[in-house]
Amino acid sequence: MPARYSDFQIRNVRAKRADSFAIYFDGNSSEPIRNISVENFSVLEARNATYLYKTLNCSFKNCFVNSSPLPLMPKEDIERKGCDVW
């Protein structure tokens, strides 16, 4: 089965604050999120930088959270986490 979210780019995003995660990619075993490129992305203040679950080939170039650079290929999370910010 193809991924529900795949093959796109996110560029030139700047935000002051994220309540929970600056980047939240939540895929699943049958439909991993794949081939997403994030470039020139900055969040000044976030409780957590990234959450990547069931993803493949997601890259981050020139991305910063809490003034710290993100790795080009951040580690995959091994547990599912909620993002309840409503």
PyMOL Python script that loads the backbone (N, CA, C, O; Angstrom):
from pymol import cmd

cmd.read_pdbstr("""\
ATOM      1  N   MET A   1       0.847  -1.178   0.000  1.00  0.00           N
ATOM      2  CA  MET A   1       0.000   0.000   0.000  1.00  0.00           C
ATOM      3  C   MET A   1       0.894   1.243   0.000  1.00  0.00           C
ATOM      4  O   MET A   1       1.852   1.298   0.772  1.00  0.00           O
ATOM      5  N   PRO A   2       0.612   2.240  -0.840  1.00  0.00           N
ATOM      6  CA  PRO A   2       1.423   3.453  -0.858  1.00  0.00           C
ATOM      7  C   PRO A   2       1.215   4.286   0.403  1.00  0.00           C
ATOM      8  O   PRO A   2       0.209   4.157   1.100  1.00  0.00           O
ATOM      9  N   ALA A   3       2.182   5.130   0.670  1.00  0.00           N
ATOM     10  CA  ALA A   3       2.085   6.018   1.831  1.00  0.00           C
ATOM     11  C   ALA A   3       0.983   7.045   1.635  1.00  0.00           C
ATOM     12  O   ALA A   3       0.745   7.518   0.523  1.00  0.00           O
ATOM     13  N   ARG A   4       0.327   7.375   2.709  1.00  0.00           N
ATOM     14  CA  ARG A   4      -0.698   8.423   2.659  1.00  0.00           C
ATOM     15  C   ARG A   4      -0.050   9.793   2.458  1.00  0.00           C
ATOM     16  O   ARG A   4      -0.601  10.645   1.760  1.00  0.00           O
ATOM     17  N   TYR A   5       1.112  10.005   3.065  1.00  0.00           N
ATOM     18  CA  TYR A   5       1.860  11.244   2.911  1.00  0.00           C
ATOM     19  C   TYR A   5       3.243  10.897   2.377  1.00  0.00           C
ATOM     20  O   TYR A   5       4.004  10.195   3.042  1.00  0.00           O
ATOM     21  N   SER A   6       3.577  11.382   1.178  1.00  0.00           N
ATOM     22  CA  SER A   6       4.887  11.077   0.616  1.00  0.00           C
ATOM     23  C   SER A   6       5.259  12.084  -0.464  1.00  0.00           C
ATOM     24  O   SER A   6       4.411  12.759  -1.047  1.00  0.00           O
ATOM     25  N   ASP A   7       6.541  12.152  -0.699  1.00  0.00           N
ATOM     26  CA  ASP A   7       7.113  12.865  -1.839  1.00  0.00           C
ATOM     27  C   ASP A   7       6.702  14.339  -1.921  1.00  0.00           C
ATOM     28  O   ASP A   7       6.170  14.789  -2.935  1.00  0.00           O
ATOM     29  N   PHE A   8       6.957  15.080  -0.840  1.00  0.00           N
ATOM     30  CA  PHE A   8       6.741  16.523  -0.912  1.00  0.00           C
ATOM     31  C   PHE A   8       7.777  17.255  -0.072  1.00  0.00           C
ATOM     32  O   PHE A   8       8.532  16.642   0.683  1.00  0.00           O
ATOM     33  N   GLN A   9       7.799  18.582  -0.217  1.00  0.00           N
ATOM     34  CA  GLN A   9       8.757  19.429   0.467  1.00  0.00           C
ATOM     35  C   GLN A   9       8.038  20.471   1.323  1.00  0.00           C
ATOM     36  O   GLN A   9       6.966  20.965   0.975  1.00  0.00           O
ATOM     37  N   ILE A  10       8.666  20.784   2.448  1.00  0.00           N
ATOM     38  CA  ILE A  10       8.221  21.877   3.309  1.00  0.00           C
ATOM     39  C   ILE A  10       9.394  22.838   3.376  1.00  0.00           C
ATOM     40  O   ILE A  10      10.486  22.456   3.795  1.00  0.00           O
ATOM     41  N   ARG A  11       9.180  24.082   2.966  1.00  0.00           N
ATOM     42  CA  ARG A  11      10.291  25.041   2.910  1.00  0.00           C
ATOM     43  C   ARG A  11       9.905  26.389   3.505  1.00  0.00           C
ATOM     44  O   ARG A  11       8.748  26.810   3.480  1.00  0.00           O
ATOM     45  N   ASN A  12      10.929  27.040   4.038  1.00  0.00           N
ATOM     46  CA  ASN A  12      10.838  28.440   4.463  1.00  0.00           C
ATOM     47  C   ASN A  12       9.706  28.682   5.458  1.00  0.00           C
ATOM     48  O   ASN A  12       8.817  29.501   5.226  1.00  0.00           O
ATOM     49  N   VAL A  13       9.761  27.948   6.570  1.00  0.00           N
ATOM     50  CA  VAL A  13       8.767  28.079   7.642  1.00  0.00           C
ATOM     51  C   VAL A  13       9.466  28.660   8.868  1.00  0.00           C
ATOM     52  O   VAL A  13      10.520  28.181   9.286  1.00  0.00           O
ATOM     53  N   ARG A  14       8.859  29.696   9.432  1.00  0.00           N
ATOM     54  CA  ARG A  14       9.368  30.288  10.669  1.00  0.00           C
ATOM     55  C   ARG A  14       8.210  30.440  11.638  1.00  0.00           C
ATOM     56  O   ARG A  14       7.144  30.942  11.280  1.00  0.00           O
ATOM     57  N   ALA A  15       8.429  30.001  12.870  1.00  0.00           N
ATOM     58  CA  ALA A  15       7.394  30.116  13.897  1.00  0.00           C
ATOM     59  C   ALA A  15       8.048  30.541  15.210  1.00  0.00           C
ATOM     60  O   ALA A  15       9.216  30.250  15.467  1.00  0.00           O
ATOM     61  N   LYS A  16       7.276  31.225  16.020  1.00  0.00           N
ATOM     62  CA  LYS A  16       7.776  31.611  17.339  1.00  0.00           C
ATOM     63  C   LYS A  16       7.675  30.455  18.326  1.00  0.00           C
ATOM     64  O   LYS A  16       8.592  30.221  19.113  1.00  0.00           O
ATOM     65  N   ARG A  17       6.534  29.719  18.280  1.00  0.00           N
ATOM     66  CA  ARG A  17       6.301  28.728  19.325  1.00  0.00           C
ATOM     67  C   ARG A  17       5.499  27.541  18.805  1.00  0.00           C
ATOM     68  O   ARG A  17       4.611  27.681  17.964  1.00  0.00           O
ATOM     69  N   ALA A  18       5.842  26.370  19.332  1.00  0.00           N
ATOM     70  CA  ALA A  18       5.051  25.159  19.119  1.00  0.00           C
ATOM     71  C   ALA A  18       4.743  24.597  20.502  1.00  0.00           C
ATOM     72  O   ALA A  18       5.654  24.400  21.306  1.00  0.00           O
ATOM     73  N   ASP A  19       3.479  24.339  20.786  1.00  0.00           N
ATOM     74  CA  ASP A  19       3.083  23.901  22.127  1.00  0.00           C
ATOM     75  C   ASP A  19       3.633  22.528  22.501  1.00  0.00           C
ATOM     76  O   ASP A  19       3.936  22.288  23.670  1.00  0.00           O
ATOM     77  N   SER A  20       3.764  21.637  21.546  1.00  0.00           N
ATOM     78  CA  SER A  20       4.231  20.298  21.861  1.00  0.00           C
ATOM     79  C   SER A  20       5.470  19.935  21.041  1.00  0.00           C
ATOM     80  O   SER A  20       6.583  19.970  21.566  1.00  0.00           O
ATOM     81  N   PHE A  21       5.297  19.591  19.772  1.00  0.00           N
ATOM     82  CA  PHE A  21       6.397  19.214  18.887  1.00  0.00           C
ATOM     83  C   PHE A  21       6.533  20.232  17.754  1.00  0.00           C
ATOM     84  O   PHE A  21       5.533  20.675  17.189  1.00  0.00           O
ATOM     85  N   ALA A  22       7.768  20.598  17.427  1.00  0.00           N
ATOM     86  CA  ALA A  22       7.980  21.471  16.274  1.00  0.00           C
ATOM     87  C   ALA A  22       7.700  20.702  14.978  1.00  0.00           C
ATOM     88  O   ALA A  22       7.130  21.255  14.037  1.00  0.00           O
ATOM     89  N   ILE A  23       8.098  19.442  14.931  1.00  0.00           N
ATOM     90  CA  ILE A  23       7.845  18.545  13.794  1.00  0.00           C
ATOM     91  C   ILE A  23       7.159  17.301  14.342  1.00  0.00           C
ATOM     92  O   ILE A  23       7.669  16.663  15.262  1.00  0.00           O
ATOM     93  N   TYR A  24       6.002  16.955  13.778  1.00  0.00           N
ATOM     94  CA  TYR A  24       5.241  15.785  14.234  1.00  0.00           C
ATOM     95  C   TYR A  24       4.824  14.973  13.004  1.00  0.00           C
ATOM     96  O   TYR A  24       3.876  15.337  12.309  1.00  0.00           O
ATOM     97  N   PHE A  25       5.536  13.874  12.739  1.00  0.00           N
ATOM     98  CA  PHE A  25       5.230  12.967  11.623  1.00  0.00           C
ATOM     99  C   PHE A  25       4.807  11.637  12.231  1.00  0.00           C
ATOM    100  O   PHE A  25       5.638  10.932  12.803  1.00  0.00           O
ATOM    101  N   ASP A  26       3.550  11.287  12.121  1.00  0.00           N
ATOM    102  CA  ASP A  26       3.010  10.077  12.748  1.00  0.00           C
ATOM    103  C   ASP A  26       2.458   9.142  11.668  1.00  0.00           C
ATOM    104  O   ASP A  26       1.297   9.250  11.275  1.00  0.00           O
ATOM    105  N   GLY A  27       3.297   8.234  11.201  1.00  0.00           N
ATOM    106  CA  GLY A  27       2.884   7.260  10.198  1.00  0.00           C
ATOM    107  C   GLY A  27       2.412   5.976  10.850  1.00  0.00           C
ATOM    108  O   GLY A  27       2.182   5.935  12.058  1.00  0.00           O
ATOM    109  N   ASN A  28       2.268   4.931  10.057  1.00  0.00           N
ATOM    110  CA  ASN A  28       1.935   3.613  10.602  1.00  0.00           C
ATOM    111  C   ASN A  28       2.643   2.550   9.771  1.00  0.00           C
ATOM    112  O   ASN A  28       3.217   2.856   8.725  1.00  0.00           O
ATOM    113  N   SER A  29       2.604   1.319  10.227  1.00  0.00           N
ATOM    114  CA  SER A  29       3.367   0.248   9.578  1.00  0.00           C
ATOM    115  C   SER A  29       2.970   0.038   8.121  1.00  0.00           C
ATOM    116  O   SER A  29       3.831  -0.178   7.269  1.00  0.00           O
ATOM    117  N   SER A  30       1.677   0.100   7.831  1.00  0.00           N
ATOM    118  CA  SER A  30       1.240  -0.149   6.455  1.00  0.00           C
ATOM    119  C   SER A  30       1.374   1.085   5.564  1.00  0.00           C
ATOM    120  O   SER A  30       1.425   0.953   4.342  1.00  0.00           O
ATOM    121  N   GLU A  31       1.432   2.282   6.154  1.00  0.00           N
ATOM    122  CA  GLU A  31       1.552   3.523   5.385  1.00  0.00           C
ATOM    123  C   GLU A  31       2.554   4.472   6.039  1.00  0.00           C
ATOM    124  O   GLU A  31       2.161   5.510   6.571  1.00  0.00           O
ATOM    125  N   PRO A  32       3.855   4.126   6.007  1.00  0.00           N
ATOM    126  CA  PRO A  32       4.821   5.040   6.613  1.00  0.00           C
ATOM    127  C   PRO A  32       4.869   6.359   5.850  1.00  0.00           C
ATOM    128  O   PRO A  32       4.626   6.405   4.644  1.00  0.00           O
ATOM    129  N   ILE A  33       5.181   7.414   6.565  1.00  0.00           N
ATOM    130  CA  ILE A  33       5.396   8.718   5.933  1.00  0.00           C
ATOM    131  C   ILE A  33       6.774   8.646   5.291  1.00  0.00           C
ATOM    132  O   ILE A  33       7.750   8.281   5.948  1.00  0.00           O
ATOM    133  N   ARG A  34       6.859   8.997   3.993  1.00  0.00           N
ATOM    134  CA  ARG A  34       8.140   8.799   3.315  1.00  0.00           C
ATOM    135  C   ARG A  34       8.471   9.935   2.350  1.00  0.00           C
ATOM    136  O   ARG A  34       7.604  10.619   1.807  1.00  0.00           O
ATOM    137  N   ASN A  35       9.792  10.091   2.173  1.00  0.00           N
ATOM    138  CA  ASN A  35      10.341  11.030   1.195  1.00  0.00           C
ATOM    139  C   ASN A  35       9.850  12.463   1.395  1.00  0.00           C
ATOM    140  O   ASN A  35       9.392  13.115   0.456  1.00  0.00           O
ATOM    141  N   ILE A  36       9.956  12.939   2.633  1.00  0.00           N
ATOM    142  CA  ILE A  36       9.595  14.321   2.952  1.00  0.00           C
ATOM    143  C   ILE A  36      10.891  15.100   3.183  1.00  0.00           C
ATOM    144  O   ILE A  36      11.752  14.666   3.948  1.00  0.00           O
ATOM    145  N   SER A  37      11.024  16.223   2.535  1.00  0.00           N
ATOM    146  CA  SER A  37      12.187  17.086   2.680  1.00  0.00           C
ATOM    147  C   SER A  37      11.751  18.386   3.355  1.00  0.00           C
ATOM    148  O   SER A  37      10.863  19.081   2.861  1.00  0.00           O
ATOM    149  N   VAL A  38      12.379  18.706   4.481  1.00  0.00           N
ATOM    150  CA  VAL A  38      12.100  19.947   5.197  1.00  0.00           C
ATOM    151  C   VAL A  38      13.362  20.803   5.106  1.00  0.00           C
ATOM    152  O   VAL A  38      14.458  20.349   5.434  1.00  0.00           O
ATOM    153  N   GLU A  39      13.194  22.040   4.656  1.00  0.00           N
ATOM    154  CA  GLU A  39      14.343  22.913   4.448  1.00  0.00           C
ATOM    155  C   GLU A  39      14.025  24.332   4.913  1.00  0.00           C
ATOM    156  O   GLU A  39      12.925  24.839   4.693  1.00  0.00           O
ATOM    157  N   ASN A  40      15.004  24.964   5.558  1.00  0.00           N
ATOM    158  CA  ASN A  40      14.860  26.340   6.061  1.00  0.00           C
ATOM    159  C   ASN A  40      13.633  26.456   6.974  1.00  0.00           C
ATOM    160  O   ASN A  40      12.688  27.192   6.692  1.00  0.00           O
ATOM    161  N   PHE A  41      13.683  25.721   8.049  1.00  0.00           N
ATOM    162  CA  PHE A  41      12.581  25.608   9.009  1.00  0.00           C
ATOM    163  C   PHE A  41      13.106  26.049  10.370  1.00  0.00           C
ATOM    164  O   PHE A  41      14.188  25.629  10.778  1.00  0.00           O
ATOM    165  N   SER A  42      12.353  26.889  11.077  1.00  0.00           N
ATOM    166  CA  SER A  42      12.801  27.365  12.376  1.00  0.00           C
ATOM    167  C   SER A  42      11.613  27.566  13.318  1.00  0.00           C
ATOM    168  O   SER A  42      10.622  28.205  12.967  1.00  0.00           O
ATOM    169  N   VAL A  43      11.736  27.008  14.516  1.00  0.00           N
ATOM    170  CA  VAL A  43      10.785  27.257  15.601  1.00  0.00           C
ATOM    171  C   VAL A  43      11.613  27.731  16.792  1.00  0.00           C
ATOM    172  O   VAL A  43      12.495  27.014  17.265  1.00  0.00           O
ATOM    173  N   LEU A  44      11.331  28.922  17.267  1.00  0.00           N
ATOM    174  CA  LEU A  44      12.139  29.503  18.341  1.00  0.00           C
ATOM    175  C   LEU A  44      11.953  28.785  19.674  1.00  0.00           C
ATOM    176  O   LEU A  44      12.909  28.642  20.437  1.00  0.00           O
ATOM    177  N   GLU A  45      10.737  28.334  19.961  1.00  0.00           N
ATOM    178  CA  GLU A  45      10.456  27.705  21.251  1.00  0.00           C
ATOM    179  C   GLU A  45       9.495  26.532  21.067  1.00  0.00           C
ATOM    180  O   GLU A  45       8.387  26.700  20.557  1.00  0.00           O
ATOM    181  N   ALA A  46       9.930  25.348  21.486  1.00  0.00           N
ATOM    182  CA  ALA A  46       9.085  24.150  21.432  1.00  0.00           C
ATOM    183  C   ALA A  46       9.465  23.223  22.576  1.00  0.00           C
ATOM    184  O   ALA A  46      10.640  23.085  22.918  1.00  0.00           O
ATOM    185  N   ARG A  47       8.463  22.593  23.156  1.00  0.00           N
ATOM    186  CA  ARG A  47       8.713  21.628  24.222  1.00  0.00           C
ATOM    187  C   ARG A  47       9.570  20.471  23.706  1.00  0.00           C
ATOM    188  O   ARG A  47      10.485  20.015  24.391  1.00  0.00           O
ATOM    189  N   ASN A  48       9.263  19.998  22.488  1.00  0.00           N
ATOM    190  CA  ASN A  48       9.995  18.894  21.859  1.00  0.00           C
ATOM    191  C   ASN A  48      10.334  19.282  20.421  1.00  0.00           C
ATOM    192  O   ASN A  48       9.537  19.929  19.743  1.00  0.00           O
ATOM    193  N   ALA A  49      11.498  18.892  19.971  1.00  0.00           N
ATOM    194  CA  ALA A  49      11.914  19.257  18.610  1.00  0.00           C
ATOM    195  C   ALA A  49      11.195  18.418  17.560  1.00  0.00           C
ATOM    196  O   ALA A  49      10.507  18.966  16.698  1.00  0.00           O
ATOM    197  N   THR A  50      11.344  17.104  17.621  1.00  0.00           N
ATOM    198  CA  THR A  50      10.766  16.247  16.573  1.00  0.00           C
ATOM    199  C   THR A  50      10.098  15.013  17.155  1.00  0.00           C
ATOM    200  O   THR A  50      10.434  14.543  18.242  1.00  0.00           O
ATOM    201  N   TYR A  51       9.153  14.513  16.402  1.00  0.00           N
ATOM    202  CA  TYR A  51       8.551  13.203  16.635  1.00  0.00           C
ATOM    203  C   TYR A  51       8.395  12.573  15.260  1.00  0.00           C
ATOM    204  O   TYR A  51       7.599  13.039  14.445  1.00  0.00           O
ATOM    205  N   LEU A  52       9.148  11.524  15.005  1.00  0.00           N
ATOM    206  CA  LEU A  52       9.105  10.802  13.737  1.00  0.00           C
ATOM    207  C   LEU A  52       8.790   9.345  14.036  1.00  0.00           C
ATOM    208  O   LEU A  52       9.616   8.634  14.609  1.00  0.00           O
ATOM    209  N   TYR A  53       7.612   8.901  13.655  1.00  0.00           N
ATOM    210  CA  TYR A  53       7.183   7.534  13.936  1.00  0.00           C
ATOM    211  C   TYR A  53       6.709   6.890  12.643  1.00  0.00           C
ATOM    212  O   TYR A  53       5.817   7.401  11.966  1.00  0.00           O
ATOM    213  N   LYS A  54       7.315   5.770  12.315  1.00  0.00           N
ATOM    214  CA  LYS A  54       6.991   5.043  11.076  1.00  0.00           C
ATOM    215  C   LYS A  54       7.195   5.968   9.871  1.00  0.00           C
ATOM    216  O   LYS A  54       6.266   6.240   9.110  1.00  0.00           O
ATOM    217  N   THR A  55       8.428   6.439   9.720  1.00  0.00           N
ATOM    218  CA  THR A  55       8.802   7.293   8.594  1.00  0.00           C
ATOM    219  C   THR A  55       9.962   6.655   7.842  1.00  0.00           C
ATOM    220  O   THR A  55      10.702   5.842   8.396  1.00  0.00           O
ATOM    221  N   LEU A  56      10.113   7.028   6.581  1.00  0.00           N
ATOM    222  CA  LEU A  56      11.226   6.579   5.755  1.00  0.00           C
ATOM    223  C   LEU A  56      11.744   7.749   4.940  1.00  0.00           C
ATOM    224  O   LEU A  56      10.971   8.446   4.282  1.00  0.00           O
ATOM    225  N   ASN A  57      13.052   7.965   4.983  1.00  0.00           N
ATOM    226  CA  ASN A  57      13.705   8.958   4.134  1.00  0.00           C
ATOM    227  C   ASN A  57      13.131  10.368   4.314  1.00  0.00           C
ATOM    228  O   ASN A  57      12.791  11.029   3.333  1.00  0.00           O
ATOM    229  N   CYS A  58      13.025  10.820   5.546  1.00  0.00           N
ATOM    230  CA  CYS A  58      12.609  12.196   5.833  1.00  0.00           C
ATOM    231  C   CYS A  58      13.864  12.978   6.236  1.00  0.00           C
ATOM    232  O   CYS A  58      14.575  12.583   7.160  1.00  0.00           O
ATOM    233  N   SER A  59      14.131  14.079   5.545  1.00  0.00           N
ATOM    234  CA  SER A  59      15.369  14.814   5.780  1.00  0.00           C
ATOM    235  C   SER A  59      15.083  16.260   6.191  1.00  0.00           C
ATOM    236  O   SER A  59      14.037  16.826   5.871  1.00  0.00           O
ATOM    237  N   PHE A  60      16.052  16.839   6.914  1.00  0.00           N
ATOM    238  CA  PHE A  60      15.914  18.177   7.476  1.00  0.00           C
ATOM    239  C   PHE A  60      17.195  18.963   7.203  1.00  0.00           C
ATOM    240  O   PHE A  60      18.237  18.680   7.794  1.00  0.00           O
ATOM    241  N   LYS A  61      17.118  19.944   6.313  1.00  0.00           N
ATOM    242  CA  LYS A  61      18.274  20.748   5.933  1.00  0.00           C
ATOM    243  C   LYS A  61      18.067  22.183   6.407  1.00  0.00           C
ATOM    244  O   LYS A  61      17.047  22.806   6.114  1.00  0.00           O
ATOM    245  N   ASN A  62      19.042  22.690   7.137  1.00  0.00           N
ATOM    246  CA  ASN A  62      18.986  24.047   7.660  1.00  0.00           C
ATOM    247  C   ASN A  62      17.725  24.254   8.515  1.00  0.00           C
ATOM    248  O   ASN A  62      16.974  25.210   8.324  1.00  0.00           O
ATOM    249  N   CYS A  63      17.520  23.334   9.455  1.00  0.00           N
ATOM    250  CA  CYS A  63      16.352  23.371  10.344  1.00  0.00           C
ATOM    251  C   CYS A  63      16.810  23.566  11.785  1.00  0.00           C
ATOM    252  O   CYS A  63      17.781  22.955  12.233  1.00  0.00           O
ATOM    253  N   PHE A  64      16.088  24.435  12.506  1.00  0.00           N
ATOM    254  CA  PHE A  64      16.448  24.766  13.882  1.00  0.00           C
ATOM    255  C   PHE A  64      15.207  24.756  14.770  1.00  0.00           C
ATOM    256  O   PHE A  64      14.142  25.234  14.381  1.00  0.00           O
ATOM    257  N   VAL A  65      15.368  24.199  15.973  1.00  0.00           N
ATOM    258  CA  VAL A  65      14.327  24.242  16.997  1.00  0.00           C
ATOM    259  C   VAL A  65      15.014  24.628  18.304  1.00  0.00           C
ATOM    260  O   VAL A  65      16.029  24.038  18.674  1.00  0.00           O
ATOM    261  N   ASN A  66      14.466  25.605  18.992  1.00  0.00           N
ATOM    262  CA  ASN A  66      15.069  26.120  20.229  1.00  0.00           C
ATOM    263  C   ASN A  66      16.512  26.567  19.979  1.00  0.00           C
ATOM    264  O   ASN A  66      17.387  26.384  20.825  1.00  0.00           O
ATOM    265  N   SER A  67      16.740  27.149  18.817  1.00  0.00           N
ATOM    266  CA  SER A  67      18.056  27.645  18.382  1.00  0.00           C
ATOM    267  C   SER A  67      19.104  26.553  18.192  1.00  0.00           C
ATOM    268  O   SER A  67      20.286  26.862  18.040  1.00  0.00           O
ATOM    269  N   SER A  68      18.703  25.297  18.198  1.00  0.00           N
ATOM    270  CA  SER A  68      19.619  24.178  17.980  1.00  0.00           C
ATOM    271  C   SER A  68      19.337  23.542  16.620  1.00  0.00           C
ATOM    272  O   SER A  68      18.178  23.357  16.248  1.00  0.00           O
ATOM    273  N   PRO A  69      20.387  23.210  15.884  1.00  0.00           N
ATOM    274  CA  PRO A  69      20.164  22.589  14.576  1.00  0.00           C
ATOM    275  C   PRO A  69      19.634  21.164  14.708  1.00  0.00           C
ATOM    276  O   PRO A  69      20.019  20.426  15.615  1.00  0.00           O
ATOM    277  N   LEU A  70      18.753  20.793  13.795  1.00  0.00           N
ATOM    278  CA  LEU A  70      18.282  19.410  13.731  1.00  0.00           C
ATOM    279  C   LEU A  70      19.247  18.612  12.878  1.00  0.00           C
ATOM    280  O   LEU A  70      19.824  19.146  11.931  1.00  0.00           O
ATOM    281  N   PRO A  71      19.433  17.331  13.202  1.00  0.00           N
ATOM    282  CA  PRO A  71      20.261  16.505  12.320  1.00  0.00           C
ATOM    283  C   PRO A  71      19.594  16.337  10.956  1.00  0.00           C
ATOM    284  O   PRO A  71      18.373  16.433  10.840  1.00  0.00           O
ATOM    285  N   LEU A  72      20.389  16.092   9.944  1.00  0.00           N
ATOM    286  CA  LEU A  72      19.858  15.914   8.595  1.00  0.00           C
ATOM    287  C   LEU A  72      18.825  14.781   8.558  1.00  0.00           C
ATOM    288  O   LEU A  72      17.793  14.901   7.898  1.00  0.00           O
ATOM    289  N   MET A  73      19.103  13.698   9.257  1.00  0.00           N
ATOM    290  CA  MET A  73      18.189  12.554   9.320  1.00  0.00           C
ATOM    291  C   MET A  73      17.982  12.187  10.798  1.00  0.00           C
ATOM    292  O   MET A  73      18.690  11.322  11.313  1.00  0.00           O
ATOM    293  N   PRO A  74      17.024  12.828  11.491  1.00  0.00           N
ATOM    294  CA  PRO A  74      16.805  12.532  12.915  1.00  0.00           C
ATOM    295  C   PRO A  74      16.406  11.077  13.144  1.00  0.00           C
ATOM    296  O   PRO A  74      15.881  10.413  12.251  1.00  0.00           O
ATOM    297  N   LYS A  75      16.662  10.605  14.343  1.00  0.00           N
ATOM    298  CA  LYS A  75      16.316   9.233  14.704  1.00  0.00           C
ATOM    299  C   LYS A  75      14.808   9.044  14.753  1.00  0.00           C
ATOM    300  O   LYS A  75      14.053   9.945  15.119  1.00  0.00           O
ATOM    301  N   GLU A  76      14.406   7.869  14.378  1.00  0.00           N
ATOM    302  CA  GLU A  76      13.004   7.459  14.414  1.00  0.00           C
ATOM    303  C   GLU A  76      12.596   7.179  15.860  1.00  0.00           C
ATOM    304  O   GLU A  76      13.348   6.544  16.600  1.00  0.00           O
ATOM    305  N   ASP A  77      11.424   7.642  16.267  1.00  0.00           N
ATOM    306  CA  ASP A  77      10.893   7.297  17.586  1.00  0.00           C
ATOM    307  C   ASP A  77      10.418   5.845  17.556  1.00  0.00           C
ATOM    308  O   ASP A  77       9.911   5.379  16.535  1.00  0.00           O
ATOM    309  N   ILE A  78      10.579   5.132  18.663  1.00  0.00           N
ATOM    310  CA  ILE A  78      10.181   3.721  18.693  1.00  0.00           C
ATOM    311  C   ILE A  78       8.809   3.516  19.336  1.00  0.00           C
ATOM    312  O   ILE A  78       8.237   2.430  19.244  1.00  0.00           O
ATOM    313  N   GLU A  79       8.284   4.548  19.983  1.00  0.00           N
ATOM    314  CA  GLU A  79       6.956   4.481  20.596  1.00  0.00           C
ATOM    315  C   GLU A  79       6.061   5.555  20.007  1.00  0.00           C
ATOM    316  O   GLU A  79       6.517   6.652  19.684  1.00  0.00           O
ATOM    317  N   ARG A  80       4.797   5.235  19.871  1.00  0.00           N
ATOM    318  CA  ARG A  80       3.820   6.231  19.415  1.00  0.00           C
ATOM    319  C   ARG A  80       3.579   7.227  20.552  1.00  0.00           C
ATOM    320  O   ARG A  80       3.453   6.843  21.715  1.00  0.00           O
ATOM    321  N   LYS A  81       3.516   8.511  20.193  1.00  0.00           N
ATOM    322  CA  LYS A  81       3.271   9.579  21.156  1.00  0.00           C
ATOM    323  C   LYS A  81       2.108  10.435  20.661  1.00  0.00           C
ATOM    324  O   LYS A  81       1.975  10.686  19.463  1.00  0.00           O
ATOM    325  N   GLY A  82       1.296  10.865  21.563  1.00  0.00           N
ATOM    326  CA  GLY A  82       0.181  11.744  21.197  1.00  0.00           C
ATOM    327  C   GLY A  82       0.647  13.186  21.099  1.00  0.00           C
ATOM    328  O   GLY A  82       1.713  13.560  21.590  1.00  0.00           O
ATOM    329  N   CYS A  83      -0.177  13.966  20.457  1.00  0.00           N
ATOM    330  CA  CYS A  83       0.117  15.396  20.315  1.00  0.00           C
ATOM    331  C   CYS A  83      -1.154  16.167  20.644  1.00  0.00           C
ATOM    332  O   CYS A  83      -1.741  16.810  19.774  1.00  0.00           O
ATOM    333  N   ASP A  84      -1.570  16.100  21.892  1.00  0.00           N
ATOM    334  CA  ASP A  84      -2.826  16.739  22.310  1.00  0.00           C
ATOM    335  C   ASP A  84      -2.544  18.188  22.701  1.00  0.00           C
ATOM    336  O   ASP A  84      -2.075  18.473  23.803  1.00  0.00           O
ATOM    337  N   VAL A  85      -2.840  19.087  21.778  1.00  0.00           N
ATOM    338  CA  VAL A  85      -2.612  20.505  22.042  1.00  0.00           C
ATOM    339  C   VAL A  85      -3.892  21.313  21.881  1.00  0.00           C
ATOM    340  O   VAL A  85      -3.846  22.543  21.878  1.00  0.00           O
ATOM    341  N   TRP A  86      -5.010  20.659  21.749  1.00  0.00           N
ATOM    342  CA  TRP A  86      -6.272  21.366  21.507  1.00  0.00           C
ATOM    343  C   TRP A  86      -6.796  21.950  22.770  1.00  0.00           C
ATOM    344  O   TRP A  86      -7.851  22.584  22.765  1.00  0.00           O
TER     345      TRP A  86
END
""", "prot")
cmd.dss("prot")
cmd.show_as("cartoon", "prot")
cmd.util.cbc("prot")
cmd.orient("prot")
